[in-house]
Amino acid sequence: MFTVQRQEQTHNFAASEWTLLMQAPMQAVAAVALADKTDPLSLLRTAQATIQILSEEQVRQKPWNHLIGCLMDSMNAADEKLGVKGKELLMRKQFIILGQLHTLNNTANGHDIAIETCKQIALILSVKVSPLEMEEFRNWLLMITIRILKTAKKSSVFEITNLRINERERLALQRLNALFNTND
């Protein structure tokens, strides 16, 4: 059981819920990136950008809120268990993501799995946190997902890229937004 405190509120998450919550950023990126048919090089760039941006988030001095701060602390603890640091840690995490992608039948399958995982995460949060915390989590999740996509697009070998979110990605972002929206 994981206990997350925010001001006077305390939220208890089962270990399985917290493990699922720790997957939220990667699953959100997968849901959007795999919504568009992607080539292997795009997937590699997206994996690299995901690890880079999440690593930056994990060391952020002032997280968006206490829940996200606790989530980043847990991700840092998981990284420490890998027993490596620096570039080796980043490489290992990229290989983990690529290994997970390798098990998929196709990109549509990966997109569907990621969306389903995000639905489960949204359901857990809708029961465990306040609407304001849910909104803050949604905004953070969408912000880092967009940042990752744009970073992956910037890292083209020839630097000739379109940094705009395409239509399929935009629809996937709207779907994620709706999953975590407390106003519905």
Phi, psi and omega in degrees: 000130177253132178249126179242122180255140174220113185051240181268356182270143175235132178242132177253125178247135172294155181304319180294325178293316181294320177300317178295317179299323178295338179275351188308310182299315181292323179292323178296316178298315179298319180300322182276312183296323182274359176290333179255140177298122183241151177270164182302323180294321177296320178296320178296314179297322179292319177298316179297315180295322179300311181296318180299309184292317179295324177297321176296319179295323183293336180253006179302130182291325182233095180293164182305316177204177184296320179302312180293323176300316178296322178298316179294322176300318179293322178294322176297318179296320178295321177297319180299326180293339178290341174077013177229162181224172173062221184296327179295322177296314180299317179296317181299317180294324176296318179295325177298314179298313181296325176296321177293320178295325182298332182281351182283149176288320180195175183294325179298320177299315179296319178299313181298318179297316181296318178297317180297319177296318178297324175299315179298318180296315180298321179296315178301311182295324181297335180267328190263338185233165180287161176303324179295316178296322178296318179295316178298319179296315179301312181299317178297314182298315179293320181298312182289329177297314178296318178300318179295314180300315181292322178295318179296322180288330178290333188275025177297146180302319183262002181056022176253090185226159174255110184281356181286149175285128181280176186298316180296319178295319179299317178296321178294321176297320177297321179295317176298315179304315180295322180299321185260010182277126181271356182269357181274000000 
